[in-house]
Amino acid sequence: MTTMVVSAAYAQQSEPPRKAQGAPKPRPAAKPGQPPKQSAAAALAAKLDAAGPSQIGTSTVARWACMIDAQTGTVLLAKDAEKPMAPSSMAKMMTVYLVFEDLAAGKLKMDTQFKVSERAYAITRGTHSSTMFLEMTSTPTIQELLQGIIVVSGNDASVAVAEGMAGSEEKFAERMNAKAHELGMTGSVFKNSSGWPAEGQMVTARDLAVLAMRTIRDFPQYYHFYSEREFTYNGKTQPNRNLELKSVAGVDGLKTGHTEEGGFGQTTSAIRDGRRLILVLNGMSSIAERAQETARLIDWGFRESSNTTVLKAGDTVAEAPVWLGMQDKVPLIIPHPLVVTTMVGQPVVMPKVVARFDGPIPAPIVKGQPVGTALITMPDGRTMEYPLQAGADVPRAGLISRMSTLVRHYLLGWTS
């Protein structure tokens, strides 16, 4: 195996200077006997100071937070993102992922019907928990159950899906945990399909961000359900719990949640100018605070960071020697663009690229032929592998040329 360090260079992207802010206008004096009113900005600043700093990125009033760029996987915001927390209804994203998976595999169809058990019916009766108003006589379709889970966060819908797909919620939770392990959600343990409080059930903000990213990437054909703003079932129309679908530019999902233990939380995805950010927040004090903090941080993420393409699809990252070909070398290219995320005002750092291939590569070589891998080390230390392809056709050399090459090789050794 041949390895070749292609680049560890530094490239800098200039940023235009920001306009200086003028001196703030004086605030009117308070009336005698009245305490001065606190501005919204001052109130937020006081909350942020009390909440404590984030490990990465800006401060947030949330107890747990994680924001990633969906294309590059770069973490823009992290506050106790690896610490366990109660998932609440955000656990339903895993239930939905498994439904999407079975739909894509043909194991389920949108018109597949499931029965409603007494357990599914009873879980929301006599409580204030979310429901799609299933009845014991109902035979909802998979599409209706998906809408019931995603749009109105129906706990009854989640149980009906789990029992219909696995026979019981316990068996379904086993599948949830196996999928979590497969997706790299190392800090998550699921006990049920709805996120209903259960001993030992936990997730991390980072894991939920990974799950959201994989949902969007793996099942684009079904993701549109997350942007539906209302759902009608059993004669009752309910709005989506995700208020930001209406109020924040680019938001198209995913899931809200609330429990006494975990507070108010939300996993949000937004896309602007072709760039997608995913934000997970949890541990806030109210629906209003959740909505305000989600909107503020989504705006912050897009405003304070940007993506730069450092290698385009088809760019040559190395050249490999060719054995018995019409040319001595063949360019090695990556079939996908390589993009890095940086904060505003910071230089764009070129990732380190190491080409790995078995060489020399024997001719004939066809353009696009897999020839190895590129090990990419991102500026934040994460590593990933890209496939390497031949960037050109290299025909096999003629008989005389091949004989000459063979003679030189056996007499002098491979010298290229």
TIKE-30911 format. One record per atom (N, C-alpha, C): x, y, z. Coordinates in steps of 0.001 Angstrom, whole numbers, plus 500000, padded with zeros to 6 digits. Layout:
residues N
XYZ ...
***
This chain:
residues 416
500853498809500000 500000500000500000 500886501238500000 500666502121499045 501415503370498955 500625504478499627 501301505279500434 500655506443501018 501386507680500565 500643508750500330 501234509973499826 500556511156500494 501299511936501289 500744513127501909 500588514182500838 499348514564500591 499085515488499502 499203516929499948 498589517226501090 498629518619501518 498408518722503007 499102519666503607 498833520048504981 498986521548505062 498637522204503948 498869523633503794 497781524434504485 498027525721504625 497070526622505222 496654527646504183 495340527775504043 494804528783503141 493971529739503970 493989531006503631 493262531992504413 492255532700503542 491047532787504037 489982533491503337 489792534825504016 489926535891503264 489789537208503863 488327537508504118 488072538216505185 486720538607505529 486652540126505534 485586540701504973 485458542156505010 485301542638506437 485908543766506773 485776544270508144 484335544640508448 483959544430509673 482604544771510073 482532546247510442 481365546828510177 481184548242510493 481169548433512000 481822549496512422 481838549784513850 480449550234514295 480078549857515459 478787550245516003 478924551599516673 477975552459516432 477987553764517062 477667553671518549 477886554762519247 477602554776520676 476101554604520898 475709553827521889 474281553618522126 473585554892522550 472334555045522119 471562556222522493 471190556127523964 471188557259524650 470837557213526076 469387556790526259 469162555983527269 467811555523527566 467098556560528411 465786556719528190 465055557701529003 465072557310530472 465134558311531311 465181558045532747 463855557484533228 463942556639534241 462734556078534814 461971557147535582 460646556984535652 459828557915536408 460138557784537881 460008558868538609 460297558811540058 459473557721540741 460120556958541577 459440555916542319 459304554606541579 459744554555540290 459656553322539503 461054552796539208 461268551467539322 462585550908538954 462755550977537445 463980551171536956 464198551220535507 463846549894534860 463202549965533668 462844548748532943 464091548110532340 464136546787532395 465261546051531832 464961545726530370 465889546056529477 465682545773528059 465710544268527815 465137543864526661 465144542439526316 466564541923526199 467447542748525621 468847542338525468 469516542167526825 469226543075527745 469825542988529082 469287541768529826 467996541500529654 467413540332530312 468039539049529782 468240538974528452 468873537794527868 470307537657528365 471032538783528429 472414538739528901 472490538213530332 471543538636531158 471528538170532546 471257536672532603 470337536178531749 470050534742531703 471262533949531243 471949534466530230 473116533766529702 474231533696530737 474411534784531486 475433534782532538 475106533731533595 473827533635533940 473426532673534964 473524531239534459 473344531046533144 473336529699532580 474722529093532462 475750529912532415 477101529392532289 477540529256530843 478854529152530608 479389529162529241 479222527820528535 479294527872527216 479364526669526390 480821526255526237 481050524988525917 482419524530525656 482889524956524260 481956525018523320 482244525469521956 481164526453521559 481554527581520987 480581528519520456 480015529458521499 478882530057521157 478274531097521972 477547530517523179 477155531375524093 476423530954525279 474963530681524926 474326529874525752 472911529574525580 472269529322526932 470981529656527046 470279529413528303 469899527942528449 470022527158527364 469742525724527440 470771525026528328 470355523953528990 471299523183529801 472189522308528929 471642521824527826 472391520986526888 472195521543525487 473240521552524687 473116522110523338 474169521522522410 473798521414521141 474742521000520106 474250521533518770 475138522159518020 474841522605516656 475937522101515736 475529521490514609 476502521010513631 476120521486512244 477136521631511411 476913521847509985 476651520488509360 475525520358508667 475113519038508169 476021518524507066 476675519405506315 477529518950505217 478891518504505703 479472519264506614 480837518972507041 480909518238508375 479815518257509153 479836517641510471 480552518471511524 480965519678511180 481675520542512121 480746520984513249 481234520908514483 480463521346515640 480668522844515825 479565523594515767 479618525043515938 479280525459517361 478487524633518040 478052524942519400 477971523642520185 478540523655521382 478448522486522260 478417522949523706 477373522518524384 477270522762525826 476810521459526473 477732520805527152 477450519494527753 476777518568526746 477266518626525493 476629517888524398 476803516388524515 477752515927525328 477981514493525497 477423513972526823 476763514834527575 476224514414528871 474802513892528713 474428512850529481 473090512263529319 471992513208529758 470869513121529064 469689513926529387 468450513129529014 467320513505529584 466059512855529230 465668513269527811 465327512314526946 465071512670525548 463709513295525305 462737513034526188 461345513426525958 460913512988524554 460064513759523910 459527513330522615 460542513378521480 461722513919521731 462761513878520693 463210512441520425 462912511518521366 463182510098521122 462367509575519945 461258510223519645 460406509788518541 461132509858517196 462196510658517123 462950510723515867 463543509363515515 463924508581516523 464437507243516247 463309506321515793 462139506451516398 460981505674515956 460678505974514493 460684507247514150 460414507648512768 461505507139511834 462766507195512269 463866506702511433 463633505235511063 463203504432512020 462988503007511760 461791502778510829 460769503614510953 459653503525510012 460129503867508601 460883504962508478 461442505336507169 462284504195506594 463069503562507459 463938502482507019 463119501327506443 462035500949507109 461215499850506621 460416500233505380 460043501489505281 459390501955504051 460346501873502874 461566502343503065 462554502319501984 462900500896501569 462860499960502521 463186498557502227 461994497788501670 460823498421501613 459638497746501099 458935496861502114 459366496894503372 458719496077504407 457393496685504849 457273497991504675 456036498702504961 455639499529503754 454351499842503665 453852500774502663 453066501866503375 452887502987502709 452176504087503338 450750503703503720 450159502766502976 448784502378503294 448694501127504177 449836500643504676 449812499546505656 449049499997506897 448173499150507389 447366499502508557 447807498713509787 447790499388510945 448078498754512218 446857498869513130 446676497879513979 445616497939514970 446070498778516162 445105499267516913 445388500065518107 445100499209519338 446136498936520104 445984498111521304 445440498951522462 445034498258523501 444568498967524696 445685499826525288 446927499314525199 448065500081525721 448272501364524933 448197501279523618 448360502475522780 447241503470523046 446030502952523219 444877503821523471 444992504488524836 445437503739525815 445394504219527202 446528505166527563 447620505163526794 448805505916527229 448546507413527358 447610507944526575 447364509386526642 446065509724527360 445291508735527758 444021509012528417 444255509389529880 443570510456530298 443704510925531672 444995511668531939 445745512014530906 446990512778531067 446950513971530123 447934514808530238 448056515960529343 449075515691528227 449389514439528008 450407514121527003 449833514262525595 450728514359524630 450349514572523238 449680513331522664 448680513538521820 447928512425521255 447425512777519862 447257511749519024 446596511958517742 445144511495517807 444684511125519022 443292510744519279 442913509439518578 443770508442518732 443431507109518250 442326506518519110 441490505704518489 440460504962519204 440768503461519098 440186502687519998 440419501244519977 439943500605518682 438972501245518046 438440500708516786 439187501236515567 440180502086515790 440919502683514669 441838501665514009 442030501830512711 443050501063511976 443852502051511136 444664502873511799 445381503928511080 446419503356510123 446679504102509055 447725503722508111 449078504206508618 450127503660508034 451484504104508379 451640505597508123 451080506086507028 451192507526506758 450529508337507856 449339507929508280 448649508661509350 449435508576510655 450007507425510948 450788507287512180 452057508126512131 452695508181510969 453858509052510823 453484510502511097 452395510947510508 451955512320510744 451575512523512205 450961511509512802 450613511610514213 451823511720515113 452902511016514763 454137511077515564 454882512378515307 455078512723514038 455928513846513679 455254515184513947 454016515329513473 453365516644513507 452808516960514891 452084516009515493 451427516309516768 452034515536517938 453140514827517700 453898514156518753 453060513142519519 452222512409518811 451307511482519461 452002510313520129 451865510213521445 452404509055522157 451635507790521786 450322507936521558 449525506785521147 449985506257519795 450318507171518877 450812506760517559 452142506035517670 453008506487518567 454322505864518740 454185504435519237 453287504216520192 453093502865520720 452490501960519651 451524502475518899 450901501675517842 451916501243516798 452824502133516431 453875501804515462 454814500750516037 455242500938517269 456181499996517887 455586498597517957 454340498507518381 453705497204518492 453436496589517123 453078497420516171 452822496911514833 454067496421514127 455201497055514395 456444496682513719 457210495580514434 457141495562515768 457983494614516521 457208493685517436 455894493865517567 455106493018518456 454926493591519842 455921494364520302 455829495003521612 456784496187521640 456521497116522575 457427498261522710 458806497826523175 458855496800524017 460149496329524511 461020495822523361 460425495046522474 461168494541521318 461556495685520386 460666496640520247 460973497786519387 462122498605519967 462152498760521278 463240499504521922 464581498815521685 464579497487521644 465826496772521323 466319497162519931 465393497262519007 465788497667517657 466266499119517639 465622499968518422 466057501368518522 467501501451519010 467821500662520026 469172500692520585 470201500118519622 469821499078518892 470744498516517899 471033499532516805 470015500255516372 470217501269515337 471043502439515875 470806502819517120 471601503884517724 473080503522517718 473387502285518079 474775501818518064 475341501871516648 474545501441515677 474996501435514282 475277502847513776 474488503833514218 474651505215513761 475731505962514536 476311505328515544 477346506001516333 476796506874517440 475559506612517857 474958507353518965 475368506678520273 476577506981520700 477212506228521776 476656506526523164 475924507624523322 475431507989524654 473946507818524823 473308507033523952 471852506927523973 471381505531524372 470337505500525202 469658504256525573 468164504527525500 467466503746524680 466025503912524531 465289502800525275 464207503182525947 463370502224526671 461981502091526064 461580503064525282 460273503012524636 460290503858523365 459193503821522635 459139504461521319 458733505922521361 458248506390522512 457664507729522589 458519508749523315 459490508273524106 460228509185524972 459555509382526317 458479508633526560 457807508683527863 458837508394528953 458838509168530060 459856508981531097 459980507535531550 461204507023531547 461478505649531949 462880505586532536 463038504809533577 464333504694534233 465383504158533257 466506504845533190 467603504420532335 467528504938530916 466445505600530548 466331506138529189 467073507467529104 467975507573528147 468776508789528034 469287508946526605 469590510177526278 470257510503525018 471254511613525308 472012512005524288 472848513206524388 472457514146523266 472759515419523448 472461516408522403 473230516082521132 474454515630521292 475261515260520126 474626514093519372 474129513095520100 473509511938519457 472255512334518678 471449513225519243 470250513662518536 470607514441517272 471693515199517317 472144515903516112 472558514905515035 473261513848515434 473648512795514492 472414512131513895 471431511819514735 470209511170514265 469466512060513277 469373513349513578 468706514276512657 469441514335511324 470763514426511377 471560514498510150 471387513237509312 471388512074509950 471241510822509209 469821510658508656 468823511138509377 467451511087508873 467335511863507571 467872513056507557 467799513915506369 468606513322505221 469775512791505540 470666512260504508 470181510917503965 469671510045504841 469310508688504438 467935508587503795 467021509501504176 465641509372503695 465083510710503190 465732511304502201 465217512584501694 463815512475501107 463436511269500662 462121511081500049 460988511151501065 461303511002502350 460275511036503386 460403512231504325 461481512959504222 461751514009505201 460679515101505206 459944515247504117 458949516321504013 457890516248505110 457678515068505699 456702514960506783 457049515885507943 458329516130508160 458748516965509280 458394518440509095 458041518849507894 457710520257507667 456203520505507576 455382519459507758 453932519646507730 453496520460508950 452657521454508711 452334522401509773 451099522028510587 450281521103510087 449137520658510866 448708519282510397 447914518635511224 447456517281510901 446053517100511452 445180516528510631 443798516265511044 443561514765511090 443053514312512239 442705512902512395 441556512799513384 440645511897513108 439503511664513982 438708512957514203 438666513786513152 437908515026513212 438566516146513967 439804515969514363 440502516997515150 441760517451514406 441879518753514216 443042519347513557 443962519943514608 445246519562514546 446225520066515511 447416520670514771 447983521758515298 449163522362514665 450428521614515038 451451521774514244 452768521214514555 453324521905515792 453901521122516697 454483521694517921 455735522542517612 456307522355516433 457511523099516043 457094524475515536 457087525466516418 456623526804516085 457514527498515061 458786527071514993 459735527755514116 459494527451512637 458668526444512338 458327526193510939 457675527413510308 456959528189511113 456276529374510604 457092530648510784 457955530669511785 458532531951512193 460011532147511873 460750531082511575 462192531206511361 462527530753509945 463214531598509213 463529531322507815 464328530033507670 463874529164506763 464623527961506425 464339526749507277 463618526886508388 463365525735509266 462400524768508580 462794523477508528 461940522463507896 461810521196508748 462105521240510007 462002520110510932 462801520466512184 462805519633513211 462404518241513251 461390518024514387 461853518054515694 460986517545516761 461170518304518059 460025518606518699 460031519220520022 459888518147521095 460074518561522348 459889517621523448 459825518339524779 459212517681525763 459164518238527117 458887517140528125 459678517127529192 459391516328530387 459773517160531598 459258516787532745 459615517497533970 461111517407534224 461695516244533973 463122516042534232 464002516810533257 463642516759531992 464504517343530969 464178518762530596 463024519284531003 462629520614530603 462132520612529156 462136521794528557 461679521952527179 462866521839526231 462687521035525189 463773520829524228 463274520820522799 464213520889521879 463855520860520465 465081520521519624 464861519666518621 465856519420517574 465353520103516319 466165520991515776 465747521845514667 466731521736513522 466207521722512311 467057521810511130 466584522967510269 467534523705509734 467212524843508869 468193524888507712 467705525287506547 468540525388505364 468387526781504755 469532527419504507 469554528744503892 470656528777502840 470300529232501654 471262529321500546 471975527989500324 471242526897500453 471797525573500196 472613524981501317 472744525694502425 473532525205503563 472603524852504714 472829523691505342 471940523215506408 472673523159507748 472002523663508780 472470523545510162 471468522730510957 471971521984511927 471131521196512834 471442521626514252 470394521960515006 470532522467516372 469709521611517323 470333521196518418 469635520472519488 469765521285520769 468622521579521382 468594522273522665 467710521484523615 468043521518524900 467189520879525907 467443521537527253 466425521412528139 466582521944529482 466193523399529613 465243523857528824 464769525232528940 463493525277529754 463088526491530144 462048526626531167 460640526761530625 460478527017529339 459136527231528805 459135527069527296 457928526972526717 457797526916525260 458322528210524639 458013529341525274 458452530632524738 459974530728524730 460615530304525830 462075530357525881 462684529419524846 462092528243524664 462572527307523652 462504527921522257 461399528560521944 461218529166520620 462199530319520405 462336531163521414 463231532320521287 464686531893521147 465099530924521946 466497530491521912 466815529741520625 465870528951520149 466072528264518874 466255529258517741 465375530253517664 465461531263516605 466773532040516697 467156532433517916 468385533221518096 469621532438517669 469695531179518048 470897530395517759 470961529959516296 469826529681515672 469845529386514234 470385530592513468 469900531779513803 470406532996513148 471894533177513418 472309532933514653 473733533056515010 474583532102514176 474147530858514041 474933529867513319 475161530248511872 474113530693511198 474272531083509795 475070532379509660 474891533294510599 475570534592510522 477055534484510836 477411533632511789 478771533623512304 479649532510511740 479167531742510793 479988530694510193 479688530597508703 480598529960507980 480410529795506534 481171528559506072 480808528080504901 481458526918504291 482293527342503099 483435526691502945 484320526944501820 484699525624501168 484566525543499861 484965524350499123 486468524434498855 487232523523499444 488684523548499269 489144522597498163 488341521600497856 488602520716496719 487268520431496024 487208520701494746 485985520427493993 485946518970493549 484746518479493265 484615517129492720 485398517050491418 486239516042491305 487059515885490111 488441516498490210 488736517195491321 490085517754491496 491097516632491735 492295516834491198 493382515870491391 494022516095492754 494154515026493525 494788515136494833 496162514476494851 496468513656493864 497776513002493781 497915512383492396 499124511904492095 499363511134490881 499993509807491272 499557508746490616 500079507416490927 500846506871489733 501927506132489985 502662505520488877 501832504417488222 502030504233486928 501283503242486150 502243502157485672 501799500924485692 502597499785485248 502122499333483868 503039499369482918 502802498895481554 501685499663480856 501683500978481024 500673501809480383 501276502750479357 500393503368478576 500834504352477579 501365505619478255 500903505897479488 501441507006480278 502071506440481545 503044507167482064 503749506718483267 502956506960484547 502038507944484507 501294508300485719 499828508520485382 498989508410486419 497565508674486273 497133509585487421 496339510628487134 495857511488488228 494826510762489075 494866511010490365 493885510459491297 492969511593491739 491667511392491597 490707512451491886 489725512004492955 489079512987493591 487981512687494517 486668512987493801 485675512100493921 484417512294493203 483445513251493882 483756513655495134 482866514542495880 483647515764496345 483000516914496455 483713518101496927 484109517962498392 485201518604498752 485666518643500131 485435520060500655 484609520166501686 484166521457502207 484580521581503668 484996522764504067 485312523018505474 484440524161505982 484137524105507276 483341525137507941 484246525951508848 484125527260508760 484919528139509619 484026529223510208 484436529755511352 483734530878511953 484164532161511263 483295533130511240 483581534417510600 484828535043511223 485732535492510368 486961536122510827 488113535178511043 487864533862510988 488934532891511143 489451532451509785 490742532095509684 491280531627508402 490721530261508036 490628529998506743 490232528689506244 491471527800506236 491434526727507012 492578525827507126 492372524633506207 493347524384505340 493266523266504409 493412521956505167 492496521012504974 492657519709505625 493912518994505130 494391518074505928 495493517217505517 494927516044504718 495476515804503542 494977514750502656 496098513748502408 495833512486502725 496798511420502501 496182510426501517 496818510279500336 496330509344499324 496893507958499599 496025506943499554 496438505559499785 496010504711498593 496960504017497997 496648503179496836 497727502119496688 497397501029496023 498365499998495688 499005500372494359 500280500671494385 500935501112493162 502246500396492923 502714500412491681 502084501085490545 500781500404490123 499890501203489518 498580500695489109 498704500099487710 498320498841487522 498493498205486209 497509498736485170 498010498971483968 497151499363482853 496503498100482264 495363498206481573 494675499468481254 493892500006482454 493743501338482488 493002502023483549 491880502812482894 490700502698483462 489525503405482938 489212504586483846 488962505727483232 488608506922484004 487416506622484905 487502507009486172 486450506741487145 486637505448487899 487634504664487510 487900503377488161 488370503607489595 487817502890490596 488306503026491972 489762502577492061 490583503399492703 492015503080492779 492590503233494181 491774503617495157 492301503780496508 491400504666497334 491938505211498412 491184506096499298 492030507309499668 491342508369500010 491992509569500538 491598509699502002 492564509671502903 492302509872504326 492366511367504602 491226511935505005 491119513375505223 491138513658506719 492044514513507159 492048514981508545 491595516427508541 490417516673509111 489834518009509112 490553518900510126 490392520224509995 491068521140510922 490737520907512392 489530520369512683 489175520125514080 489613518756514575 490388518024513737 490933516737514148 490125515535513720 488896515730513227 488096514598512756 488719514013511492 488590512706511324 489102512059510119 487957511403509363 488108511313508060 487124510655507212 487837510126505981 487206509183505317 487786508613504107 486923508954502899 487587509367501821 486945509613500540 487467508575499554 486639508098498635 487167507208497594 488041507987496622 489046507331496097 489885507903495031 489560507189493722 489487507957492654 489213507399491339 490294507826490350 490477507024489315 491380507405488230 490781508598487496 491605509597487249 491126510811486592 491259510789485088 491776509715484513 491966509639483061 492074508187482637 491797507944481372 492041506618480783 493537506455480521 494051505298480836 495442504971480497 495441503626479775 495559503618478445 495568502346477708 496827501533478020 496725500258477776 497872499373477944 498893499673476851 500151499673477212 501207499958476232 501302498834475205 501892499141474041 502089498133473009 503096497079473440 503172495978472654 504008494832473015 505468495236473174 506004495991472236 507420496364472298 507693497219473523 506796498177473757 506974499054474920 506903498259476221 505955497298476287 505836496490477506 507088495651477715 507619495057476620 508827494241476735 509995495089477227 510105496296476692 511186497196477111 511074497535478589 509830497814479032 509613498147480444 509965496977481349 509565495771480926 509849494583481722 511348494331481843 512060494508480721 513515494315480751 514157495307481698 513753496589481601 514321497612482481 514004497297483944 512798496826484182 512395496541485558 513240495416486152 513416494327485401 514160493191485948 515660493461486025 516153494340485149 517587494665485211 517897495777486203 517000496788486240 517307497980487033 516375498173488216 515253497434488231 514244497634489283 513319498771488919 512243498856489679 511268499928489422 511843501250489959 512016502200489067 512693503451489467 511783504645489422 510568504494488990 509699505669488877 509090506026490213 
***
